[in-house]
Amino acid sequence: MSKKLIIVVVAIIAIIFLCFVGPYNRMVGKDETCSSAWSNVENAYQRRLDLIPNLVKTVQGAADYERGTLEAVVNARAKATSVQVDANNLTEEAIAQYQAAQDQLGAALSRMLVTIERYPELKANQNFLELQAQLEGTENRIAVERNKYNETVQDYNSYIRTFPNNIISGMFNFDKKGYFKAAAGAENAPSVDFNFN
């Protein structure tokens, strides 16, 4: 082989290599950013899970508080803790399953907090009020972390699906990740009835 041909072949191999290395490394970085954002989502949900036992103990102190409401919260918490999603498997199905369990827990907590309105001694309990404030703050953190996660996933998914990155992502198994979605029925405004008759 002539020297020129060897130089041309080496140059072509180097160009091909460089065309793969840059996008591949960016995919790895974006994948890690998604994993980090997912970890922040899990941390926010874990904070809510950690607050629930103290909240339940405080509420149990009310003598005639509805036992079924507390049991629903405890059962929903148990179910939410049983659904785990690996950061390497952030598929639409896995996210939907995780979100469904967390939404059930959120609904049970909401029912409990609405029921508390009938118990003035609970509404006056300082420990309960502090736990309720922490829970509200945690719900806000959850919403923020879910939004950040969705933004990082959108960036990652767009990057791996554009040409020629889609070829590289297919070769190295960079799969599309799932999003958090609004709860079913969230697009409908709640009905309000101001008729006090």
PyMOL CGO cylinders between C-alpha atoms (Angstrom):
from pymol import cmd
from pymol.cgo import CYLINDER

trace = [
    CYLINDER, 0.00, 0.00, 0.00, 1.15, 3.46, -0.73, 0.3, 1, 1, 1, 1, 1, 1,
    CYLINDER, 1.15, 3.46, -0.73, 1.74, 5.98, 1.98, 0.3, 1, 1, 1, 1, 1, 1,
    CYLINDER, 1.74, 5.98, 1.98, -1.02, 8.26, 0.65, 0.3, 1, 1, 1, 1, 1, 1,
    CYLINDER, -1.02, 8.26, 0.65, -3.57, 5.45, 0.72, 0.3, 1, 1, 1, 1, 1, 1,
    CYLINDER, -3.57, 5.45, 0.72, -2.65, 4.58, 4.31, 0.3, 1, 1, 1, 1, 1, 1,
    CYLINDER, -2.65, 4.58, 4.31, -3.00, 8.24, 5.32, 0.3, 1, 1, 1, 1, 1, 1,
    CYLINDER, -3.00, 8.24, 5.32, -6.40, 8.47, 3.61, 0.3, 1, 1, 1, 1, 1, 1,
    CYLINDER, -6.40, 8.47, 3.61, -7.64, 5.25, 5.28, 0.3, 1, 1, 1, 1, 1, 1,
    CYLINDER, -7.64, 5.25, 5.28, -6.37, 6.41, 8.69, 0.3, 1, 1, 1, 1, 1, 1,
    CYLINDER, -6.37, 6.41, 8.69, -8.00, 9.84, 8.14, 0.3, 1, 1, 1, 1, 1, 1,
    CYLINDER, -8.00, 9.84, 8.14, -11.34, 8.24, 7.20, 0.3, 1, 1, 1, 1, 1, 1,
    CYLINDER, -11.34, 8.24, 7.20, -11.20, 5.95, 10.25, 0.3, 1, 1, 1, 1, 1, 1,
    CYLINDER, -11.20, 5.95, 10.25, -10.34, 8.93, 12.47, 0.3, 1, 1, 1, 1, 1, 1,
    CYLINDER, -10.34, 8.93, 12.47, -13.23, 11.00, 11.06, 0.3, 1, 1, 1, 1, 1, 1,
    CYLINDER, -13.23, 11.00, 11.06, -15.69, 8.13, 11.53, 0.3, 1, 1, 1, 1, 1, 1,
    CYLINDER, -15.69, 8.13, 11.53, -14.38, 7.57, 15.05, 0.3, 1, 1, 1, 1, 1, 1,
    CYLINDER, -14.38, 7.57, 15.05, -14.74, 11.25, 15.93, 0.3, 1, 1, 1, 1, 1, 1,
    CYLINDER, -14.74, 11.25, 15.93, -18.26, 11.35, 14.44, 0.3, 1, 1, 1, 1, 1, 1,
    CYLINDER, -18.26, 11.35, 14.44, -19.25, 8.58, 16.87, 0.3, 1, 1, 1, 1, 1, 1,
    CYLINDER, -19.25, 8.58, 16.87, -17.32, 9.64, 19.96, 0.3, 1, 1, 1, 1, 1, 1,
    CYLINDER, -17.32, 9.64, 19.96, -18.82, 13.12, 20.39, 0.3, 1, 1, 1, 1, 1, 1,
    CYLINDER, -18.82, 13.12, 20.39, -22.48, 12.10, 20.10, 0.3, 1, 1, 1, 1, 1, 1,
    CYLINDER, -22.48, 12.10, 20.10, -21.90, 8.94, 22.15, 0.3, 1, 1, 1, 1, 1, 1,
    CYLINDER, -21.90, 8.94, 22.15, -20.32, 10.92, 24.99, 0.3, 1, 1, 1, 1, 1, 1,
    CYLINDER, -20.32, 10.92, 24.99, -23.15, 13.48, 24.89, 0.3, 1, 1, 1, 1, 1, 1,
    CYLINDER, -23.15, 13.48, 24.89, -25.68, 10.62, 25.08, 0.3, 1, 1, 1, 1, 1, 1,
    CYLINDER, -25.68, 10.62, 25.08, -23.89, 9.24, 28.11, 0.3, 1, 1, 1, 1, 1, 1,
    CYLINDER, -23.89, 9.24, 28.11, -23.92, 12.68, 29.75, 0.3, 1, 1, 1, 1, 1, 1,
    CYLINDER, -23.92, 12.68, 29.75, -27.61, 13.23, 29.00, 0.3, 1, 1, 1, 1, 1, 1,
    CYLINDER, -27.61, 13.23, 29.00, -28.43, 9.73, 30.26, 0.3, 1, 1, 1, 1, 1, 1,
    CYLINDER, -28.43, 9.73, 30.26, -26.61, 10.49, 33.52, 0.3, 1, 1, 1, 1, 1, 1,
    CYLINDER, -26.61, 10.49, 33.52, -28.51, 13.78, 33.82, 0.3, 1, 1, 1, 1, 1, 1,
    CYLINDER, -28.51, 13.78, 33.82, -31.78, 11.83, 33.49, 0.3, 1, 1, 1, 1, 1, 1,
    CYLINDER, -31.78, 11.83, 33.49, -30.66, 9.38, 36.18, 0.3, 1, 1, 1, 1, 1, 1,
    CYLINDER, -30.66, 9.38, 36.18, -29.76, 12.27, 38.47, 0.3, 1, 1, 1, 1, 1, 1,
    CYLINDER, -29.76, 12.27, 38.47, -33.12, 13.95, 37.88, 0.3, 1, 1, 1, 1, 1, 1,
    CYLINDER, -33.12, 13.95, 37.88, -34.88, 10.64, 38.58, 0.3, 1, 1, 1, 1, 1, 1,
    CYLINDER, -34.88, 10.64, 38.58, -32.96, 10.33, 41.83, 0.3, 1, 1, 1, 1, 1, 1,
    CYLINDER, -32.96, 10.33, 41.83, -34.22, 13.79, 42.84, 0.3, 1, 1, 1, 1, 1, 1,
    CYLINDER, -34.22, 13.79, 42.84, -37.80, 12.72, 42.08, 0.3, 1, 1, 1, 1, 1, 1,
    CYLINDER, -37.80, 12.72, 42.08, -37.37, 9.63, 44.25, 0.3, 1, 1, 1, 1, 1, 1,
    CYLINDER, -37.37, 9.63, 44.25, -35.90, 11.72, 47.06, 0.3, 1, 1, 1, 1, 1, 1,
    CYLINDER, -35.90, 11.72, 47.06, -38.88, 14.08, 47.01, 0.3, 1, 1, 1, 1, 1, 1,
    CYLINDER, -38.88, 14.08, 47.01, -41.33, 11.17, 47.10, 0.3, 1, 1, 1, 1, 1, 1,
    CYLINDER, -41.33, 11.17, 47.10, -39.29, 9.50, 49.85, 0.3, 1, 1, 1, 1, 1, 1,
    CYLINDER, -39.29, 9.50, 49.85, -39.60, 12.65, 51.95, 0.3, 1, 1, 1, 1, 1, 1,
    CYLINDER, -39.60, 12.65, 51.95, -43.38, 12.38, 51.66, 0.3, 1, 1, 1, 1, 1, 1,
    CYLINDER, -43.38, 12.38, 51.66, -43.24, 8.71, 52.61, 0.3, 1, 1, 1, 1, 1, 1,
    CYLINDER, -43.24, 8.71, 52.61, -41.13, 9.57, 55.66, 0.3, 1, 1, 1, 1, 1, 1,
    CYLINDER, -41.13, 9.57, 55.66, -43.63, 12.18, 56.87, 0.3, 1, 1, 1, 1, 1, 1,
    CYLINDER, -43.63, 12.18, 56.87, -46.65, 9.86, 56.69, 0.3, 1, 1, 1, 1, 1, 1,
    CYLINDER, -46.65, 9.86, 56.69, -45.97, 7.66, 59.78, 0.3, 1, 1, 1, 1, 1, 1,
    CYLINDER, -45.97, 7.66, 59.78, -45.71, 10.75, 62.01, 0.3, 1, 1, 1, 1, 1, 1,
    CYLINDER, -45.71, 10.75, 62.01, -48.82, 12.23, 60.44, 0.3, 1, 1, 1, 1, 1, 1,
    CYLINDER, -48.82, 12.23, 60.44, -50.76, 9.00, 60.97, 0.3, 1, 1, 1, 1, 1, 1,
    CYLINDER, -50.76, 9.00, 60.97, -49.62, 8.75, 64.62, 0.3, 1, 1, 1, 1, 1, 1,
    CYLINDER, -49.62, 8.75, 64.62, -50.71, 12.32, 65.27, 0.3, 1, 1, 1, 1, 1, 1,
    CYLINDER, -50.71, 12.32, 65.27, -54.09, 11.76, 63.65, 0.3, 1, 1, 1, 1, 1, 1,
    CYLINDER, -54.09, 11.76, 63.65, -54.62, 8.46, 65.50, 0.3, 1, 1, 1, 1, 1, 1,
    CYLINDER, -54.62, 8.46, 65.50, -54.65, 10.48, 68.70, 0.3, 1, 1, 1, 1, 1, 1,
    CYLINDER, -54.65, 10.48, 68.70, -58.09, 11.82, 67.80, 0.3, 1, 1, 1, 1, 1, 1,
    CYLINDER, -58.09, 11.82, 67.80, -60.41, 9.41, 69.63, 0.3, 1, 1, 1, 1, 1, 1,
    CYLINDER, -60.41, 9.41, 69.63, -63.12, 8.94, 67.04, 0.3, 1, 1, 1, 1, 1, 1,
    CYLINDER, -63.12, 8.94, 67.04, -61.13, 9.56, 63.87, 0.3, 1, 1, 1, 1, 1, 1,
    CYLINDER, -61.13, 9.56, 63.87, -62.19, 7.37, 60.93, 0.3, 1, 1, 1, 1, 1, 1,
    CYLINDER, -62.19, 7.37, 60.93, -60.09, 4.22, 61.05, 0.3, 1, 1, 1, 1, 1, 1,
    CYLINDER, -60.09, 4.22, 61.05, -60.82, 3.42, 57.38, 0.3, 1, 1, 1, 1, 1, 1,
    CYLINDER, -60.82, 3.42, 57.38, -59.28, 6.69, 56.25, 0.3, 1, 1, 1, 1, 1, 1,
    CYLINDER, -59.28, 6.69, 56.25, -56.07, 5.97, 58.16, 0.3, 1, 1, 1, 1, 1, 1,
    CYLINDER, -56.07, 5.97, 58.16, -55.93, 2.41, 56.87, 0.3, 1, 1, 1, 1, 1, 1,
    CYLINDER, -55.93, 2.41, 56.87, -56.28, 3.70, 53.30, 0.3, 1, 1, 1, 1, 1, 1,
    CYLINDER, -56.28, 3.70, 53.30, -53.28, 5.99, 53.83, 0.3, 1, 1, 1, 1, 1, 1,
    CYLINDER, -53.28, 5.99, 53.83, -51.17, 3.23, 55.41, 0.3, 1, 1, 1, 1, 1, 1,
    CYLINDER, -51.17, 3.23, 55.41, -52.07, 0.76, 52.63, 0.3, 1, 1, 1, 1, 1, 1,
    CYLINDER, -52.07, 0.76, 52.63, -51.40, 3.31, 49.89, 0.3, 1, 1, 1, 1, 1, 1,
    CYLINDER, -51.40, 3.31, 49.89, -48.01, 4.10, 51.49, 0.3, 1, 1, 1, 1, 1, 1,
    CYLINDER, -48.01, 4.10, 51.49, -47.14, 0.41, 51.55, 0.3, 1, 1, 1, 1, 1, 1,
    CYLINDER, -47.14, 0.41, 51.55, -48.05, 0.07, 47.89, 0.3, 1, 1, 1, 1, 1, 1,
    CYLINDER, -48.05, 0.07, 47.89, -46.09, 3.19, 46.95, 0.3, 1, 1, 1, 1, 1, 1,
    CYLINDER, -46.09, 3.19, 46.95, -42.97, 1.87, 48.68, 0.3, 1, 1, 1, 1, 1, 1,
    CYLINDER, -42.97, 1.87, 48.68, -43.27, -1.47, 46.89, 0.3, 1, 1, 1, 1, 1, 1,
    CYLINDER, -43.27, -1.47, 46.89, -43.11, 0.09, 43.41, 0.3, 1, 1, 1, 1, 1, 1,
    CYLINDER, -43.11, 0.09, 43.41, -39.47, 0.77, 42.57, 0.3, 1, 1, 1, 1, 1, 1,
    CYLINDER, -39.47, 0.77, 42.57, -38.09, 1.96, 39.26, 0.3, 1, 1, 1, 1, 1, 1,
    CYLINDER, -38.09, 1.96, 39.26, -34.46, 1.41, 38.31, 0.3, 1, 1, 1, 1, 1, 1,
    CYLINDER, -34.46, 1.41, 38.31, -32.83, 4.52, 36.82, 0.3, 1, 1, 1, 1, 1, 1,
    CYLINDER, -32.83, 4.52, 36.82, -31.68, 2.29, 33.94, 0.3, 1, 1, 1, 1, 1, 1,
    CYLINDER, -31.68, 2.29, 33.94, -35.28, 1.33, 33.13, 0.3, 1, 1, 1, 1, 1, 1,
    CYLINDER, -35.28, 1.33, 33.13, -37.14, 4.64, 32.91, 0.3, 1, 1, 1, 1, 1, 1,
    CYLINDER, -37.14, 4.64, 32.91, -39.66, 3.39, 30.35, 0.3, 1, 1, 1, 1, 1, 1,
    CYLINDER, -39.66, 3.39, 30.35, -43.17, 4.80, 29.86, 0.3, 1, 1, 1, 1, 1, 1,
    CYLINDER, -43.17, 4.80, 29.86, -44.63, 1.71, 31.54, 0.3, 1, 1, 1, 1, 1, 1,
    CYLINDER, -44.63, 1.71, 31.54, -42.33, 1.83, 34.56, 0.3, 1, 1, 1, 1, 1, 1,
    CYLINDER, -42.33, 1.83, 34.56, -42.96, 5.55, 35.11, 0.3, 1, 1, 1, 1, 1, 1,
    CYLINDER, -42.96, 5.55, 35.11, -46.72, 5.05, 34.72, 0.3, 1, 1, 1, 1, 1, 1,
    CYLINDER, -46.72, 5.05, 34.72, -46.73, 2.24, 37.30, 0.3, 1, 1, 1, 1, 1, 1,
    CYLINDER, -46.73, 2.24, 37.30, -44.69, 4.33, 39.73, 0.3, 1, 1, 1, 1, 1, 1,
    CYLINDER, -44.69, 4.33, 39.73, -46.87, 7.38, 39.16, 0.3, 1, 1, 1, 1, 1, 1,
    CYLINDER, -46.87, 7.38, 39.16, -50.09, 5.36, 39.68, 0.3, 1, 1, 1, 1, 1, 1,
    CYLINDER, -50.09, 5.36, 39.68, -48.90, 4.13, 43.09, 0.3, 1, 1, 1, 1, 1, 1,
    CYLINDER, -48.90, 4.13, 43.09, -47.82, 7.64, 44.10, 0.3, 1, 1, 1, 1, 1, 1,
    CYLINDER, -47.82, 7.64, 44.10, -51.12, 9.13, 42.86, 0.3, 1, 1, 1, 1, 1, 1,
    CYLINDER, -51.12, 9.13, 42.86, -53.06, 6.61, 44.99, 0.3, 1, 1, 1, 1, 1, 1,
    CYLINDER, -53.06, 6.61, 44.99, -51.08, 7.70, 48.02, 0.3, 1, 1, 1, 1, 1, 1,
    CYLINDER, -51.08, 7.70, 48.02, -51.67, 11.36, 47.19, 0.3, 1, 1, 1, 1, 1, 1,
    CYLINDER, -51.67, 11.36, 47.19, -55.41, 10.73, 46.88, 0.3, 1, 1, 1, 1, 1, 1,
    CYLINDER, -55.41, 10.73, 46.88, -55.52, 8.89, 50.23, 0.3, 1, 1, 1, 1, 1, 1,
    CYLINDER, -55.52, 8.89, 50.23, -53.64, 11.74, 51.89, 0.3, 1, 1, 1, 1, 1, 1,
    CYLINDER, -53.64, 11.74, 51.89, -56.02, 14.28, 50.37, 0.3, 1, 1, 1, 1, 1, 1,
    CYLINDER, -56.02, 14.28, 50.37, -59.04, 12.36, 51.67, 0.3, 1, 1, 1, 1, 1, 1,
    CYLINDER, -59.04, 12.36, 51.67, -57.46, 12.24, 55.12, 0.3, 1, 1, 1, 1, 1, 1,
    CYLINDER, -57.46, 12.24, 55.12, -56.74, 15.97, 55.15, 0.3, 1, 1, 1, 1, 1, 1,
    CYLINDER, -56.74, 15.97, 55.15, -60.30, 16.78, 54.03, 0.3, 1, 1, 1, 1, 1, 1,
    CYLINDER, -60.30, 16.78, 54.03, -61.73, 14.54, 56.76, 0.3, 1, 1, 1, 1, 1, 1,
    CYLINDER, -61.73, 14.54, 56.76, -59.64, 16.34, 59.37, 0.3, 1, 1, 1, 1, 1, 1,
    CYLINDER, -59.64, 16.34, 59.37, -61.79, 19.45, 58.90, 0.3, 1, 1, 1, 1, 1, 1,
    CYLINDER, -61.79, 19.45, 58.90, -64.35, 17.77, 61.20, 0.3, 1, 1, 1, 1, 1, 1,
    CYLINDER, -64.35, 17.77, 61.20, -61.85, 17.50, 64.06, 0.3, 1, 1, 1, 1, 1, 1,
    CYLINDER, -61.85, 17.50, 64.06, -61.07, 20.88, 65.63, 0.3, 1, 1, 1, 1, 1, 1,
    CYLINDER, -61.07, 20.88, 65.63, -58.66, 19.31, 68.15, 0.3, 1, 1, 1, 1, 1, 1,
    CYLINDER, -58.66, 19.31, 68.15, -56.50, 18.10, 65.24, 0.3, 1, 1, 1, 1, 1, 1,
    CYLINDER, -56.50, 18.10, 65.24, -56.64, 21.45, 63.48, 0.3, 1, 1, 1, 1, 1, 1,
    CYLINDER, -56.64, 21.45, 63.48, -55.39, 23.03, 66.71, 0.3, 1, 1, 1, 1, 1, 1,
    CYLINDER, -55.39, 23.03, 66.71, -52.63, 20.43, 67.29, 0.3, 1, 1, 1, 1, 1, 1,
    CYLINDER, -52.63, 20.43, 67.29, -49.26, 22.15, 66.69, 0.3, 1, 1, 1, 1, 1, 1,
    CYLINDER, -49.26, 22.15, 66.69, -47.52, 18.90, 65.74, 0.3, 1, 1, 1, 1, 1, 1,
    CYLINDER, -47.52, 18.90, 65.74, -50.18, 18.16, 63.16, 0.3, 1, 1, 1, 1, 1, 1,
    CYLINDER, -50.18, 18.16, 63.16, -50.01, 21.69, 61.74, 0.3, 1, 1, 1, 1, 1, 1,
    CYLINDER, -50.01, 21.69, 61.74, -46.22, 21.42, 61.35, 0.3, 1, 1, 1, 1, 1, 1,
    CYLINDER, -46.22, 21.42, 61.35, -46.51, 18.03, 59.66, 0.3, 1, 1, 1, 1, 1, 1,
    CYLINDER, -46.51, 18.03, 59.66, -49.22, 19.35, 57.36, 0.3, 1, 1, 1, 1, 1, 1,
    CYLINDER, -49.22, 19.35, 57.36, -47.02, 22.32, 56.39, 0.3, 1, 1, 1, 1, 1, 1,
    CYLINDER, -47.02, 22.32, 56.39, -44.08, 19.98, 55.72, 0.3, 1, 1, 1, 1, 1, 1,
    CYLINDER, -44.08, 19.98, 55.72, -46.31, 17.75, 53.61, 0.3, 1, 1, 1, 1, 1, 1,
    CYLINDER, -46.31, 17.75, 53.61, -47.51, 20.72, 51.56, 0.3, 1, 1, 1, 1, 1, 1,
    CYLINDER, -47.51, 20.72, 51.56, -43.91, 21.82, 51.01, 0.3, 1, 1, 1, 1, 1, 1,
    CYLINDER, -43.91, 21.82, 51.01, -42.98, 18.30, 49.99, 0.3, 1, 1, 1, 1, 1, 1,
    CYLINDER, -42.98, 18.30, 49.99, -45.83, 18.16, 47.46, 0.3, 1, 1, 1, 1, 1, 1,
    CYLINDER, -45.83, 18.16, 47.46, -44.42, 21.35, 45.91, 0.3, 1, 1, 1, 1, 1, 1,
    CYLINDER, -44.42, 21.35, 45.91, -40.94, 19.80, 45.78, 0.3, 1, 1, 1, 1, 1, 1,
    CYLINDER, -40.94, 19.80, 45.78, -42.37, 16.73, 44.09, 0.3, 1, 1, 1, 1, 1, 1,
    CYLINDER, -42.37, 16.73, 44.09, -43.98, 18.88, 41.40, 0.3, 1, 1, 1, 1, 1, 1,
    CYLINDER, -43.98, 18.88, 41.40, -40.73, 20.81, 40.84, 0.3, 1, 1, 1, 1, 1, 1,
    CYLINDER, -40.73, 20.81, 40.84, -38.61, 17.65, 40.62, 0.3, 1, 1, 1, 1, 1, 1,
    CYLINDER, -38.61, 17.65, 40.62, -41.08, 15.96, 38.26, 0.3, 1, 1, 1, 1, 1, 1,
    CYLINDER, -41.08, 15.96, 38.26, -40.94, 19.01, 35.97, 0.3, 1, 1, 1, 1, 1, 1,
    CYLINDER, -40.94, 19.01, 35.97, -37.12, 19.01, 36.03, 0.3, 1, 1, 1, 1, 1, 1,
    CYLINDER, -37.12, 19.01, 36.03, -37.11, 15.29, 35.29, 0.3, 1, 1, 1, 1, 1, 1,
    CYLINDER, -37.11, 15.29, 35.29, -39.46, 15.74, 32.32, 0.3, 1, 1, 1, 1, 1, 1,
    CYLINDER, -39.46, 15.74, 32.32, -37.26, 18.55, 30.96, 0.3, 1, 1, 1, 1, 1, 1,
    CYLINDER, -37.26, 18.55, 30.96, -34.11, 16.40, 31.13, 0.3, 1, 1, 1, 1, 1, 1,
    CYLINDER, -34.11, 16.40, 31.13, -35.93, 13.46, 29.54, 0.3, 1, 1, 1, 1, 1, 1,
    CYLINDER, -35.93, 13.46, 29.54, -37.23, 15.69, 26.74, 0.3, 1, 1, 1, 1, 1, 1,
    CYLINDER, -37.23, 15.69, 26.74, -33.68, 16.89, 26.05, 0.3, 1, 1, 1, 1, 1, 1,
    CYLINDER, -33.68, 16.89, 26.05, -32.33, 13.32, 26.10, 0.3, 1, 1, 1, 1, 1, 1,
    CYLINDER, -32.33, 13.32, 26.10, -35.14, 11.85, 23.97, 0.3, 1, 1, 1, 1, 1, 1,
    CYLINDER, -35.14, 11.85, 23.97, -34.83, 14.62, 21.38, 0.3, 1, 1, 1, 1, 1, 1,
    CYLINDER, -34.83, 14.62, 21.38, -31.08, 14.15, 21.18, 0.3, 1, 1, 1, 1, 1, 1,
    CYLINDER, -31.08, 14.15, 21.18, -31.12, 10.36, 20.69, 0.3, 1, 1, 1, 1, 1, 1,
    CYLINDER, -31.12, 10.36, 20.69, -33.92, 10.52, 18.11, 0.3, 1, 1, 1, 1, 1, 1,
    CYLINDER, -33.92, 10.52, 18.11, -32.38, 13.11, 15.77, 0.3, 1, 1, 1, 1, 1, 1,
    CYLINDER, -32.38, 13.11, 15.77, -30.35, 12.04, 12.75, 0.3, 1, 1, 1, 1, 1, 1,
    CYLINDER, -30.35, 12.04, 12.75, -27.56, 10.81, 12.79, 0.3, 1, 1, 1, 1, 1, 1,
    CYLINDER, -27.56, 10.81, 12.79, -27.70, 10.36, 16.58, 0.3, 1, 1, 1, 1, 1, 1,
    CYLINDER, -27.70, 10.36, 16.58, -30.54, 7.87, 16.16, 0.3, 1, 1, 1, 1, 1, 1,
    CYLINDER, -30.54, 7.87, 16.16, -28.13, 5.51, 14.41, 0.3, 1, 1, 1, 1, 1, 1,
    CYLINDER, -28.13, 5.51, 14.41, -25.60, 5.75, 17.23, 0.3, 1, 1, 1, 1, 1, 1,
    CYLINDER, -25.60, 5.75, 17.23, -28.26, 5.50, 19.95, 0.3, 1, 1, 1, 1, 1, 1,
    CYLINDER, -28.26, 5.50, 19.95, -29.64, 2.37, 18.26, 0.3, 1, 1, 1, 1, 1, 1,
    CYLINDER, -29.64, 2.37, 18.26, -26.21, 0.81, 18.06, 0.3, 1, 1, 1, 1, 1, 1,
    CYLINDER, -26.21, 0.81, 18.06, -25.48, 1.43, 21.74, 0.3, 1, 1, 1, 1, 1, 1,
    CYLINDER, -25.48, 1.43, 21.74, -29.00, 0.83, 23.14, 0.3, 1, 1, 1, 1, 1, 1,
    CYLINDER, -29.00, 0.83, 23.14, -29.79, 4.36, 24.29, 0.3, 1, 1, 1, 1, 1, 1,
    CYLINDER, -29.79, 4.36, 24.29, -33.54, 3.89, 24.61, 0.3, 1, 1, 1, 1, 1, 1,
    CYLINDER, -33.54, 3.89, 24.61, -36.24, 6.53, 24.89, 0.3, 1, 1, 1, 1, 1, 1,
    CYLINDER, -36.24, 6.53, 24.89, -37.20, 7.35, 28.49, 0.3, 1, 1, 1, 1, 1, 1,
    CYLINDER, -37.20, 7.35, 28.49, -40.69, 7.83, 29.91, 0.3, 1, 1, 1, 1, 1, 1,
    CYLINDER, -40.69, 7.83, 29.91, -42.29, 11.04, 31.13, 0.3, 1, 1, 1, 1, 1, 1,
    CYLINDER, -42.29, 11.04, 31.13, -44.43, 11.85, 34.10, 0.3, 1, 1, 1, 1, 1, 1,
    CYLINDER, -44.43, 11.85, 34.10, -47.89, 12.68, 32.83, 0.3, 1, 1, 1, 1, 1, 1,
    CYLINDER, -47.89, 12.68, 32.83, -50.80, 14.54, 34.35, 0.3, 1, 1, 1, 1, 1, 1,
    CYLINDER, -50.80, 14.54, 34.35, -53.21, 12.39, 36.33, 0.3, 1, 1, 1, 1, 1, 1,
    CYLINDER, -53.21, 12.39, 36.33, -56.26, 11.16, 34.46, 0.3, 1, 1, 1, 1, 1, 1,
    CYLINDER, -56.26, 11.16, 34.46, -58.96, 13.80, 34.50, 0.3, 1, 1, 1, 1, 1, 1,
    CYLINDER, -58.96, 13.80, 34.50, -56.54, 16.61, 35.41, 0.3, 1, 1, 1, 1, 1, 1,
    CYLINDER, -56.54, 16.61, 35.41, -57.49, 18.44, 32.23, 0.3, 1, 1, 1, 1, 1, 1,
    CYLINDER, -57.49, 18.44, 32.23, -61.07, 18.85, 33.50, 0.3, 1, 1, 1, 1, 1, 1,
    CYLINDER, -61.07, 18.85, 33.50, -61.83, 21.74, 35.82, 0.3, 1, 1, 1, 1, 1, 1,
    CYLINDER, -61.83, 21.74, 35.82, -63.55, 20.66, 39.04, 0.3, 1, 1, 1, 1, 1, 1,
    CYLINDER, -63.55, 20.66, 39.04, -67.22, 21.52, 39.25, 0.3, 1, 1, 1, 1, 1, 1,
    CYLINDER, -67.22, 21.52, 39.25, -68.08, 24.09, 41.88, 0.3, 1, 1, 1, 1, 1, 1,
    CYLINDER, -68.08, 24.09, 41.88, -71.57, 24.55, 43.23, 0.3, 1, 1, 1, 1, 1, 1,
    CYLINDER, -71.57, 24.55, 43.23, -72.24, 27.78, 45.10, 0.3, 1, 1, 1, 1, 1, 1,
    CYLINDER, -72.24, 27.78, 45.10, -75.87, 26.92, 45.71, 0.3, 1, 1, 1, 1, 1, 1,
    CYLINDER, -75.87, 26.92, 45.71, -76.15, 26.83, 49.50, 0.3, 1, 1, 1, 1, 1, 1,
    CYLINDER, -76.15, 26.83, 49.50, -79.85, 25.92, 49.71, 0.3, 1, 1, 1, 1, 1, 1,
]
cmd.load_cgo(trace, "trace")
